């Protein structure tokens, strides 16, 4: 038996998409997800995306999206993957994720994704103990007082003058695994270039440095707007390209950006140790 997949990406953040909405062709676990994501011996991707039929508790969702990082860990949300799924599905849809319901709309060259509303409570991030999430009284080397927010998954955003001057490859994993973040954390380094333009690099929980992070872009805009550094709509420039993020007066976040199908293929699960 072979399993069909579609390889996709959003600004270079790449995914293997498997459609299990009609039937499950192979059981996905941590080991198989990591094996498929391996760029040397697998298909290669930042995240494995599996589409499933909606569950009874999915609040009228059309289907469910599950996400595994390159390390095999399952996570709550992925903004770039959401745009890829919009392109894959080809129509408006309400999509259930572990981080909540999102709404996807294909657009020319990409998609718009209604990401829901951010959460700021220390227990929603979550943090190990209560503190002001708008300026955590913490520091790691030259980085200090980040803004913490949950936009479907947890992020801290540090504002700096020059994002390229930060050794994110060293500081990223240190921050990600700090015990103050019991479920780990995504780490953003942002520079506000103008009231409507942010430059951003992200160390992604379970994946490392990425060319783009959609939820990271949402977190950066929310943090900047809440601190009064930007307007509520801005372009976020990442190494892989640009996203447009809007943070409405009602608190709703909308992300717009490109998505691309790269190729389609199939694999034999037994080649990766699956039964």
C-alpha positions as CSV (number, residue, x, y, z in Angstrom):
1,X,0.0,0.0,0.0
2,X,1.2,3.5,-0.9
3,X,0.1,6.7,0.7
4,X,-0.5,9.8,-1.4
5,X,0.9,13.2,-0.3
6,X,1.1,16.8,-1.6
7,X,4.3,18.9,-1.0
8,X,3.4,22.5,-0.4
9,X,5.0,25.6,1.1
10,X,4.2,29.1,2.3
11,X,7.2,31.5,2.0
12,X,9.6,28.5,2.1
13,X,8.1,27.1,5.2
14,X,7.3,23.6,3.7
15,X,4.8,20.9,4.4
16,X,3.9,17.4,3.5
17,X,0.1,17.2,3.3
18,X,-1.8,13.9,3.7
19,X,-5.6,13.8,3.2
20,X,-7.3,11.5,5.6
21,X,-10.7,13.1,5.4
22,X,-12.3,10.2,3.5
23,X,-10.3,7.3,5.1
24,X,-7.1,6.9,7.1
25,X,-4.4,5.3,4.9
26,X,-1.7,5.1,7.7
27,X,-1.7,5.8,11.4
28,X,0.5,8.8,12.1
29,X,2.7,8.8,15.3
30,X,5.7,10.7,16.5
31,X,8.2,8.3,14.9
32,X,6.6,8.3,11.5
33,X,6.1,12.1,11.4
34,X,9.8,12.6,12.2
35,X,10.9,10.0,9.6
36,X,8.8,11.6,6.9
37,X,10.1,15.1,7.8
38,X,13.7,14.0,7.6
39,X,15.3,15.9,4.6
40,X,18.0,13.2,4.1
41,X,16.0,9.9,4.4
42,X,12.4,11.0,4.2
43,X,10.3,13.3,2.1
44,X,11.6,16.4,3.9
45,X,9.5,19.2,5.4
46,X,9.2,21.6,8.4
47,X,5.8,20.2,9.3
48,X,3.6,17.2,8.4
49,X,0.0,18.2,7.9
50,X,-2.8,15.6,8.1
51,X,-6.4,16.5,7.3
52,X,-9.1,14.5,9.0
53,X,-12.9,14.5,9.2
54,X,-14.3,16.9,11.7
55,X,-15.1,15.5,15.2
56,X,-18.3,15.9,17.1
57,X,-16.7,18.6,19.3
58,X,-15.4,20.7,16.4
59,X,-18.0,23.4,16.4
60,X,-19.4,23.0,12.9
61,X,-15.9,22.8,11.3
62,X,-15.7,21.4,7.8
63,X,-12.7,19.3,8.7
64,X,-9.7,19.1,11.1
65,X,-6.0,19.8,10.6
66,X,-3.3,18.2,12.7
67,X,0.3,19.3,12.6
68,X,3.5,17.5,13.5
69,X,6.9,19.3,13.7
70,X,10.1,18.0,12.3
71,X,11.0,16.5,15.7
72,X,7.8,14.5,15.6
73,X,6.0,16.6,18.2
74,X,2.3,17.5,17.5
75,X,1.5,21.2,17.9
76,X,-1.6,23.3,18.0
77,X,-1.4,25.7,15.0
78,X,0.6,26.7,12.0
79,X,-0.2,29.9,10.1
80,X,1.7,29.1,6.9
81,X,0.2,25.6,6.8
82,X,-3.2,27.1,7.1
83,X,-2.8,29.0,3.9
84,X,-1.4,25.8,2.2
85,X,-4.5,23.9,3.4
86,X,-6.8,26.7,2.0
87,X,-5.1,26.2,-1.4
88,X,-5.3,22.4,-1.1
89,X,-9.0,22.4,-0.2
90,X,-9.8,25.1,-2.8
91,X,-12.7,26.7,-1.1
92,X,-13.7,28.6,2.0
93,X,-13.7,26.4,5.1
94,X,-13.8,26.3,8.8
95,X,-10.9,24.2,10.0
96,X,-10.6,22.7,13.5
97,X,-7.1,22.7,15.0
98,X,-5.8,21.9,18.5
99,X,-5.4,25.7,18.9
100,X,-9.1,26.4,18.0
101,X,-11.2,27.0,14.9
102,X,-9.8,29.0,12.0
103,X,-11.5,30.1,8.8
104,X,-9.6,29.8,5.5
105,X,-10.3,31.5,2.2
106,X,-8.3,30.9,-1.0
107,X,-7.2,34.0,-2.8
108,X,-5.2,34.6,-5.9
109,X,-1.7,33.4,-5.2
110,X,-2.4,32.4,-1.7
111,X,-5.0,32.6,1.0
112,X,-6.5,34.7,3.9
113,X,-6.8,33.0,7.3
114,X,-9.0,34.3,10.1
115,X,-6.8,33.1,13.0
116,X,-9.2,34.0,15.9
117,X,-8.3,36.2,18.9
118,X,-5.0,36.3,20.8
119,X,-4.9,35.3,24.5
120,X,-2.7,37.1,26.9
121,X,-3.2,35.5,30.3
122,X,-0.1,33.9,31.8
123,X,-2.0,30.6,32.2
124,X,-3.0,30.8,28.5
125,X,0.5,31.1,27.1
126,X,1.2,29.1,29.4
127,X,3.9,30.4,31.8
128,X,5.2,28.5,34.8
129,X,3.9,31.3,37.2
130,X,1.9,34.5,37.1
131,X,3.6,37.5,35.5
132,X,2.8,40.4,33.2
133,X,2.7,38.9,29.7
134,X,3.0,42.3,28.0
135,X,6.6,42.7,29.3
136,X,8.0,39.5,31.0
137,X,10.5,40.5,33.7
138,X,13.0,38.1,32.1
139,X,16.2,38.2,30.0
140,X,18.4,35.9,28.0
141,X,21.7,37.6,27.1
142,X,20.9,40.8,25.2
143,X,17.2,39.9,24.9
144,X,14.9,41.2,27.6
145,X,11.3,41.9,28.5
146,X,9.5,40.0,25.7
147,X,5.8,40.2,24.9
148,X,4.1,36.8,25.4
149,X,1.0,35.9,23.6
150,X,-0.9,32.8,22.5
151,X,-2.2,33.0,18.9
152,X,-3.2,29.4,18.6
153,X,0.3,28.5,19.8
154,X,2.6,30.2,22.3
155,X,5.0,33.0,21.3
156,X,7.4,35.5,22.9
157,X,8.4,38.5,20.8
158,X,11.5,40.6,21.5
159,X,11.8,44.0,19.9
160,X,15.4,44.9,18.9
161,X,17.1,47.5,16.6
162,X,18.7,44.9,14.3
163,X,17.3,41.4,14.0
164,X,20.4,40.2,12.2
165,X,22.6,41.1,15.2
166,X,20.9,38.5,17.4
167,X,22.4,35.0,17.6
168,X,19.0,33.4,17.4
169,X,20.5,30.0,16.6
170,X,22.1,30.0,20.1
171,X,19.5,31.9,22.1
172,X,16.4,30.4,20.4
173,X,16.7,26.8,21.8
174,X,17.8,28.2,25.2
175,X,14.6,30.3,25.4
176,X,12.4,27.6,23.9
177,X,13.3,25.1,26.6
178,X,13.5,27.4,29.6
179,X,11.4,25.9,32.4
180,X,9.4,29.2,32.6
181,X,7.6,27.9,29.5
182,X,6.3,24.4,30.5
183,X,5.0,23.6,27.0
184,X,8.0,25.3,25.2
185,X,7.7,28.5,23.3
186,X,8.2,30.0,19.8
187,X,10.7,32.8,19.8
188,X,10.4,35.9,17.6
189,X,13.0,38.7,17.1
190,X,11.3,41.8,15.6
191,X,12.3,45.2,14.5
192,X,9.8,47.9,13.8
193,X,10.9,49.6,10.6
194,X,7.8,51.8,10.2
195,X,4.3,52.0,11.6
196,X,3.1,49.5,9.0
197,X,6.3,47.4,8.5
198,X,8.0,44.8,10.8
199,X,11.1,42.7,10.1
200,X,11.0,39.3,11.9
201,X,13.0,36.2,12.4
202,X,11.6,33.2,14.3
203,X,13.0,30.2,16.2
204,X,10.1,27.8,15.9
205,X,9.4,25.4,18.8
206,X,10.3,21.9,17.7
207,X,11.6,23.0,14.3
208,X,14.3,25.6,14.8
209,X,15.1,28.5,12.5
210,X,12.5,28.8,9.8
211,X,12.2,30.9,6.6
212,X,8.7,31.9,7.7
213,X,6.3,31.5,10.6
214,X,2.7,32.6,10.1
215,X,1.7,32.5,13.7
216,X,5.0,34.3,14.6
217,X,4.0,37.1,12.2
218,X,0.6,37.3,13.9
219,X,2.2,37.4,17.3
220,X,4.7,40.1,16.3
221,X,2.0,42.4,14.9
222,X,-0.2,41.9,18.0
223,X,2.7,42.6,20.3
224,X,3.7,45.7,18.4
225,X,0.2,47.1,18.2
226,X,-0.5,46.4,21.9
227,X,2.7,48.3,22.7
228,X,1.7,51.2,20.4
229,X,4.7,50.6,18.1
230,X,2.6,50.1,14.9
231,X,-0.9,50.4,13.5
232,X,-3.2,47.4,13.6
233,X,-2.4,46.3,10.1
234,X,1.2,45.9,8.9
235,X,3.5,44.0,6.5
236,X,5.7,41.5,8.3
237,X,8.9,40.7,6.4
238,X,10.4,37.3,7.1
239,X,13.5,35.6,5.5
240,X,11.1,33.8,3.1
241,X,9.0,36.8,2.2
242,X,6.2,39.0,3.3
243,X,2.8,38.5,5.0
244,X,0.1,41.1,5.7
245,X,-1.4,40.8,9.2
246,X,-4.4,42.7,10.5
247,X,-5.4,42.9,14.2
248,X,-9.0,44.2,14.3
249,X,-10.4,46.5,16.9
250,X,-12.5,43.4,18.0
251,X,-9.3,41.5,18.6
252,X,-9.6,39.2,15.5
253,X,-6.4,38.4,13.6
254,X,-6.4,37.9,9.8
255,X,-3.3,36.8,8.0
256,X,-2.8,37.1,4.2
257,X,0.0,35.7,2.1
258,X,1.1,33.2,-0.6
259,X,0.9,29.4,-0.7
260,X,2.3,27.1,-3.4
261,X,1.9,23.5,-4.3
262,X,5.4,22.1,-5.2
263,X,4.6,18.5,-6.3
264,X,2.7,15.3,-5.5
265,X,3.9,11.9,-4.7
266,X,3.4,8.7,-2.7
267,X,5.3,6.7,-0.2
268,X,5.4,3.2,1.3
269,X,4.8,3.4,5.1
270,X,6.7,0.3,5.7
271,X,9.9,2.0,4.4
272,X,9.6,4.3,7.4
273,X,8.9,1.6,10.0
274,X,5.1,2.0,10.0
275,X,3.0,-1.2,10.2
